[in-house]
Amino acid sequence: MSDKSREEIWCEWRDLVNMAPKEIEDWLATDESKSVGDTGDADSTGRKSGKRIIEIKRTNKDDLTDDDWDHMATVVGYIKRHGAQVPDAPEGSDWAYSMKNWGHDPFKEGGKA
Protein backbone atom coordinates (compact mmCIF):
# COMPACT_ATOMS: atom_id res chain seq x y z
CA MET A 1 0.00 0.00 0.00
CA SER A 2 1.11 3.54 -0.69
CA ASP A 3 2.39 5.87 2.01
CA LYS A 4 -0.28 8.32 0.91
CA SER A 5 -3.73 8.47 2.43
CA ARG A 6 -6.66 7.34 0.36
CA GLU A 7 -7.83 10.94 0.15
CA GLU A 8 -4.45 11.99 -1.31
CA ILE A 9 -4.58 9.12 -3.80
CA TRP A 10 -8.16 10.02 -4.73
CA CYS A 11 -7.33 13.69 -5.37
CA GLU A 12 -4.28 12.88 -7.48
CA TRP A 13 -6.14 10.13 -9.35
CA ARG A 14 -8.99 12.51 -10.16
CA ASP A 15 -6.53 15.11 -11.49
CA LEU A 16 -4.19 12.80 -13.40
CA VAL A 17 -6.46 10.13 -14.87
CA ASN A 18 -8.11 12.60 -17.22
CA MET A 19 -9.68 10.18 -19.69
CA ALA A 20 -13.21 8.85 -19.31
CA PRO A 21 -13.77 5.08 -19.36
CA LYS A 22 -15.17 5.18 -22.92
CA GLU A 23 -12.19 7.26 -24.11
CA ILE A 24 -9.80 4.70 -22.63
CA GLU A 25 -11.77 1.81 -24.17
CA ASP A 26 -11.69 3.47 -27.59
CA TRP A 27 -7.98 4.24 -27.22
CA LEU A 28 -7.08 0.68 -26.17
CA ALA A 29 -8.72 -0.59 -29.39
CA THR A 30 -6.26 1.38 -31.56
CA ASP A 31 -3.10 0.09 -33.23
CA GLU A 32 -1.21 2.96 -31.60
CA SER A 33 -2.15 1.72 -28.14
CA LYS A 34 -1.07 -1.80 -29.01
CA SER A 35 2.23 -0.57 -30.47
CA VAL A 36 3.81 0.47 -27.15
CA GLY A 37 4.59 -1.20 -23.88
CA ASP A 38 6.95 -3.54 -22.16
CA THR A 39 5.85 -6.69 -23.99
CA GLY A 40 5.56 -5.30 -27.52
CA ASP A 41 2.04 -6.62 -27.94
CA ALA A 42 -1.54 -6.06 -26.84
CA ASP A 43 -0.85 -7.53 -23.38
CA SER A 44 1.53 -4.85 -22.16
CA THR A 45 1.47 -3.72 -18.55
CA GLY A 46 0.07 -0.32 -19.58
CA ARG A 47 -2.80 -1.83 -21.57
CA LYS A 48 -3.67 -4.16 -18.70
CA SER A 49 -3.57 -1.16 -16.40
CA GLY A 50 -5.85 0.78 -18.76
CA LYS A 51 -8.45 -1.99 -18.58
CA ARG A 52 -8.21 -1.96 -14.81
CA ILE A 53 -8.53 1.83 -14.75
CA ILE A 54 -11.79 1.56 -16.69
CA GLU A 55 -13.17 -0.82 -14.04
CA ILE A 56 -12.04 1.42 -11.19
CA LYS A 57 -13.50 4.54 -12.78
CA ARG A 58 -16.84 2.74 -13.10
CA THR A 59 -16.81 1.75 -9.42
CA ASN A 60 -18.26 3.89 -6.65
CA LYS A 61 -15.55 5.29 -4.40
CA ASP A 62 -17.06 3.59 -1.35
CA ASP A 63 -16.92 0.22 -3.13
CA LEU A 64 -13.22 0.32 -4.03
CA THR A 65 -11.15 -2.55 -2.64
CA ASP A 66 -7.70 -2.34 -1.06
CA ASP A 67 -6.34 -3.77 -4.31
CA ASP A 68 -8.11 -0.99 -6.28
CA TRP A 69 -6.54 1.65 -4.04
CA ASP A 70 -3.11 0.05 -4.52
CA HIS A 71 -3.55 0.12 -8.29
CA MET A 72 -4.73 3.73 -8.18
CA ALA A 73 -1.55 4.66 -6.29
CA THR A 74 0.53 2.78 -8.88
CA VAL A 75 -1.20 4.65 -11.72
CA VAL A 76 -0.66 8.02 -10.04
CA GLY A 77 3.03 7.21 -9.58
CA TYR A 78 3.42 6.11 -13.19
CA ILE A 79 1.73 9.20 -14.60
CA LYS A 80 3.82 11.49 -12.39
CA ARG A 81 7.13 9.78 -13.25
CA HIS A 82 6.54 9.48 -16.97
CA GLY A 83 4.76 12.81 -17.20
CA ALA A 84 8.02 14.43 -16.14
CA GLN A 85 9.87 12.81 -19.06
CA VAL A 86 8.24 14.64 -21.99
CA PRO A 87 10.19 14.02 -25.21
CA ASP A 88 11.17 16.83 -27.58
CA ALA A 89 8.36 15.89 -29.98
CA PRO A 90 5.60 14.46 -27.80
CA GLU A 91 2.75 14.47 -30.33
CA GLY A 92 2.37 10.95 -31.77
CA SER A 93 5.23 9.58 -29.69
CA ASP A 94 5.47 6.28 -27.86
CA TRP A 95 5.54 8.39 -24.69
CA ALA A 96 2.14 9.92 -25.48
CA TYR A 97 0.69 6.54 -26.45
CA SER A 98 1.93 4.98 -23.23
CA MET A 99 0.52 7.80 -21.12
CA LYS A 100 -2.89 7.28 -22.73
CA ASN A 101 -2.71 3.54 -22.02
CA TRP A 102 -2.46 4.60 -18.36
CA GLY A 103 -5.53 6.86 -18.61
CA HIS A 104 -3.75 10.19 -19.01
CA ASP A 105 -4.08 12.23 -22.19
CA PRO A 106 -1.21 14.74 -22.04
CA PHE A 107 -2.81 16.87 -24.76
CA LYS A 108 -6.08 17.52 -22.97
CA GLU A 109 -6.42 20.84 -21.21
CA GLY A 110 -4.38 20.61 -18.05
CA GLY A 111 -2.57 17.53 -19.41
CA LYS A 112 0.84 19.26 -19.27
CA ALA A 113 2.46 18.04 -22.52
C-alpha positions as CSV (number, residue, x, y, z in Angstrom):
1,M,0.0,0.0,0.0
2,S,1.1,3.5,-0.7
3,D,2.4,5.9,2.0
4,K,-0.3,8.3,0.9
5,S,-3.7,8.5,2.4
6,R,-6.7,7.3,0.4
7,E,-7.8,10.9,0.1
8,E,-4.5,12.0,-1.3
9,I,-4.6,9.1,-3.8
10,W,-8.2,10.0,-4.7
11,C,-7.3,13.7,-5.4
12,E,-4.3,12.9,-7.5
13,W,-6.1,10.1,-9.4
14,R,-9.0,12.5,-10.2
15,D,-6.5,15.1,-11.5
16,L,-4.2,12.8,-13.4
17,V,-6.5,10.1,-14.9
18,N,-8.1,12.6,-17.2
19,M,-9.7,10.2,-19.7
20,A,-13.2,8.9,-19.3
21,P,-13.8,5.1,-19.4
22,K,-15.2,5.2,-22.9
23,E,-12.2,7.3,-24.1
24,I,-9.8,4.7,-22.6
25,E,-11.8,1.8,-24.2
26,D,-11.7,3.5,-27.6
27,W,-8.0,4.2,-27.2
28,L,-7.1,0.7,-26.2
29,A,-8.7,-0.6,-29.4
30,T,-6.3,1.4,-31.6
31,D,-3.1,0.1,-33.2
32,E,-1.2,3.0,-31.6
33,S,-2.1,1.7,-28.1
34,K,-1.1,-1.8,-29.0
35,S,2.2,-0.6,-30.5
36,V,3.8,0.5,-27.1
37,G,4.6,-1.2,-23.9
38,D,6.9,-3.5,-22.2
39,T,5.8,-6.7,-24.0
40,G,5.6,-5.3,-27.5
41,D,2.0,-6.6,-27.9
42,A,-1.5,-6.1,-26.8
43,D,-0.9,-7.5,-23.4
44,S,1.5,-4.8,-22.2
45,T,1.5,-3.7,-18.6
46,G,0.1,-0.3,-19.6
47,R,-2.8,-1.8,-21.6
48,K,-3.7,-4.2,-18.7
49,S,-3.6,-1.2,-16.4
50,G,-5.9,0.8,-18.8
51,K,-8.5,-2.0,-18.6
52,R,-8.2,-2.0,-14.8
53,I,-8.5,1.8,-14.7
54,I,-11.8,1.6,-16.7
55,E,-13.2,-0.8,-14.0
56,I,-12.0,1.4,-11.2
57,K,-13.5,4.5,-12.8
58,R,-16.8,2.7,-13.1
59,T,-16.8,1.7,-9.4
60,N,-18.3,3.9,-6.7
61,K,-15.5,5.3,-4.4
62,D,-17.1,3.6,-1.3
63,D,-16.9,0.2,-3.1
64,L,-13.2,0.3,-4.0
65,T,-11.2,-2.6,-2.6
66,D,-7.7,-2.3,-1.1
67,D,-6.3,-3.8,-4.3
68,D,-8.1,-1.0,-6.3
69,W,-6.5,1.7,-4.0
70,D,-3.1,0.1,-4.5
71,H,-3.5,0.1,-8.3
72,M,-4.7,3.7,-8.2
73,A,-1.6,4.7,-6.3
74,T,0.5,2.8,-8.9
75,V,-1.2,4.6,-11.7
76,V,-0.7,8.0,-10.0
77,G,3.0,7.2,-9.6
78,Y,3.4,6.1,-13.2
79,I,1.7,9.2,-14.6
80,K,3.8,11.5,-12.4
81,R,7.1,9.8,-13.2
82,H,6.5,9.5,-17.0
83,G,4.8,12.8,-17.2
84,A,8.0,14.4,-16.1
85,Q,9.9,12.8,-19.1
86,V,8.2,14.6,-22.0
87,P,10.2,14.0,-25.2
88,D,11.2,16.8,-27.6
89,A,8.4,15.9,-30.0
90,P,5.6,14.5,-27.8
91,E,2.7,14.5,-30.3
92,G,2.4,10.9,-31.8
93,S,5.2,9.6,-29.7
94,D,5.5,6.3,-27.9
95,W,5.5,8.4,-24.7
96,A,2.1,9.9,-25.5
97,Y,0.7,6.5,-26.5
98,S,1.9,5.0,-23.2
99,M,0.5,7.8,-21.1
100,K,-2.9,7.3,-22.7
101,N,-2.7,3.5,-22.0
102,W,-2.5,4.6,-18.4
103,G,-5.5,6.9,-18.6
104,H,-3.7,10.2,-19.0
105,D,-4.1,12.2,-22.2
106,P,-1.2,14.7,-22.0
107,F,-2.8,16.9,-24.8
108,K,-6.1,17.5,-23.0
109,E,-6.4,20.8,-21.2
110,G,-4.4,20.6,-18.0
111,G,-2.6,17.5,-19.4
112,K,0.8,19.3,-19.3
113,A,2.5,18.0,-22.5
